[in-house]
Amino acid sequence: MNVKQDGQSRMDQIVYFMMTWSVLYGLFHLYWLLGGAGYPFRNEEGTLLFASFVTYLPATTGGIAFVMICLLGLLVGVDMRKQKTFIPKWFILTYLWGTAVLLILFVPNTNLIAAIAYAFLFKFYFDWQMLNQIICIIGALTFGFAAVVFQRKMRNACEYCGRAENDDKSFFLIRWGKWITYTAVLAPIPYAITRYAWALGINIGIDQKFLQDFSSLNPNHRITE
């Protein structure tokens, strides 16, 4: 099997994107750290329970933390493109996966989830704070992809499929891919049935009054569902 046919170009693209994201987002936080307006991680009165974890950081603390994270992303990206890395590989992987988890789990809050869930109802609130969360999700995916590709490079595997020349055992996602796909297809069905029932006026899981209030507040929900 031809391993790493064009894998280096794939890694270069991901690393360049990661470095670009780190520079741009780091500049934003440097601007906010110096007193610029528009800092997105702020507590809003009455939303403390549903706010993201990073929302609890004041502008100075958040600015310093994210500037350091983004600066490290730039340095790690430069080092990843070398044949022999100067930074220890375990540190690179820990940083990449750690940053991906931070951006995907601790930044988005329920406002973004609600906006996505009700986007087709044509009634949702969207602001700069939500856009910032989307930017962080894009960053999380970028760091995650970079970690996967770097792990494959460490194993001398193809950076596209993850297979190595002398690897007799296929990756577990390949072995279980069919069942994972079936699960992904079947998992949303109970929720879909519930929403179709609501659209037909059947109050599954809720009382009739809630369904009536929901219908009056969102008159388009029957069409979109």
N, C-alpha and C positions, 0 to 999 in steps of 0.2 A: 504494500500500500504506500502510495506517495504521501508522506507526512509533511505538513507545512508547505504546501505548494505555493500559496499566496498568503500564508498566515501572517508574515511580517507586515504586509501592507494593511491587513485587517487590524493588527495591533497598533500600527502607526496611526491609523484613522481614529481609533478609539482613544488613544493616548493624547493625540492632538486635540480632540474634542474635550477631553477631560481637562487639559491644560488651559484651553480657551475658556471653559466654564469657570475654572478656578480664578483666572485673571479677572474676568468681568465681574464675577460675584464678589471677589475679594476687593475690587475697586469700589463697588457699591458700599460694602461694609466699612471701608476706610473713610468714605464720604460721610457715612452716618456716625462713625466714631469721632470725626472732627466736628460734629455738630450739625450735619446736614439734615434736612427735613425728610420725612417719609419712612422712618424706621418701621419695618413691618411687624416686628415681634413685640406687640404691645398687648397688655391686658385691657379688655373692654368690660365695662361694668355690667354685671349680670351674666357673663359668659365664662366665669372662672372654671366651672365644672367641665365645660366642653372645650376649653382652650387647649392648644397644643402645649407640650412640655417646654419648648424653647420660648414660648410666649412669656414665661416667667423671668427671663433674663432681661435686665435693664440694658439700655442702649450701649453703655460703655462696656459692660461685661460681654454682651453678645457681639459687639463690634470687634473687640480684641480676639475673642474665641474664633470667630469666623474668618478674620483676617489671617490668623495663624493656620487655621485648617486649609484655607485656600493657598497660602504661601507654600505650605507643605505639599499640597497637591501639585503645584508647579514644579517643585524640586523633585518629587517622586516621579512625575511624568518625564522629566528630562533624564533621570537615572534609568527608568524602565526601557528607554530606547537604546541603551548601550548593550553591547554584547555581554559584558560583565558588569553587574551592578555594584555600585559603591555602597549603597544602603543595603543592610541585611534583608534577605528575601522575606523572612518572617515578619519584619517590621512593615515592609511594603504591603503584604497581604493583610496584616492586621489593620493598617491604616485604610486601605481601600474598602475592605468589608465593614470596618467600623464607621467610616464616613457614610457609606451607602445606607447602613442601618439607621444612623443618626438622622439623615435627611429624609428617609422614607417613613420612619416611625414617629419621630419626635417633633417634626415641623408641621405636617398637615393636621388640621383640626376638623371638627364636625361640620363647620360651615362649608368647606370645600366638598365634603362628601355629600352634604345635602344639596348643594348646587348641581353636582353631577347627577344625583338621583332624580332631581326634579327639572333637569334642563329641558326635557321635552314637554313639560307643562307650560313652558314659556313664562314662568314666574319664578325667578330666582335672583338673588342679589350677588353681584360680582364686583369686587374692588381690587385695589393694588395688593392687599394682604393675601387674597386668594391667588393672584397672579404670582406672587412671590412663592407661595406654596407649590404651584405648578413648576416653577423654575427649580425649586429644590428637589422635586420628584424627578425631573429630567436629570439633575445632577446625580441623584441616587442611582438611577439606571446606568448612567455613564460610569460611575465608580464601580458598580457591580459588574458591568461588562468588562471593564479593565481588569478587575480581579480574576474573573473567569479566564480571560485570555492569558493573563500572566501566569496563572496556575498551569495552564496547558503548555505554555512555553517552558516552565520549569520541568515538566514531565517529558519534554521533547515530543509532544503530541501535536496533532494538527490543530491549529488555532481556530479552525472552522467547525470541525465535528468533535474534537476532543479525543480522537483515537490515536493510539501510538502504534508503531510498526510491529513491535513484539508483544503487544498487549492482547493476550488470548481472551481476556474477560472484557466484555463490552460494558460501557458505562451504565450504571443502574437506571438512568433516565431512558436509555435506549431499550433496556430490557423491560421496563415497566411502562414505557411510553403509551402503549395501547390502553392499558387500564387507567392510567392517569387521564388520558383523553376522554375515556368513557365517563369517568368521575366528573370531569369538568363540564361535560355535556349534560349530565343528569342532575348535578347539584342545584342549578337554578330553577329546576322544574317546580318544586313546591312553592317557591316564592312567586313564580310566574302564574301558577294556578290561582294563588291568592289574589294577585292583582287583577287578573281577568275576572275573578268572581266579584271583586269590588266594582269593576267597570260595569258588570251586569246587575249591580245592586244587591249582591249577596254578601252579607256581612260575616265573612269567615275571619275568626280571630279578633273581631272588634264588635262593639255594640252598634246598634242601628243609628243611634244619635251621632256617634263619631263619623260614621259613613256619610250621613246627611251633611254634617258640617264640612267634611272633607270635599264633598261634591260641590257644595256652595262656594267654598273658597277657591276651588280649582275646577272651573266648569269645563276645561279642555281635557281633563284627565281621562274621560271615557274614550276620546278619540286617540290620544297618544298611547293608551294602554292597549 
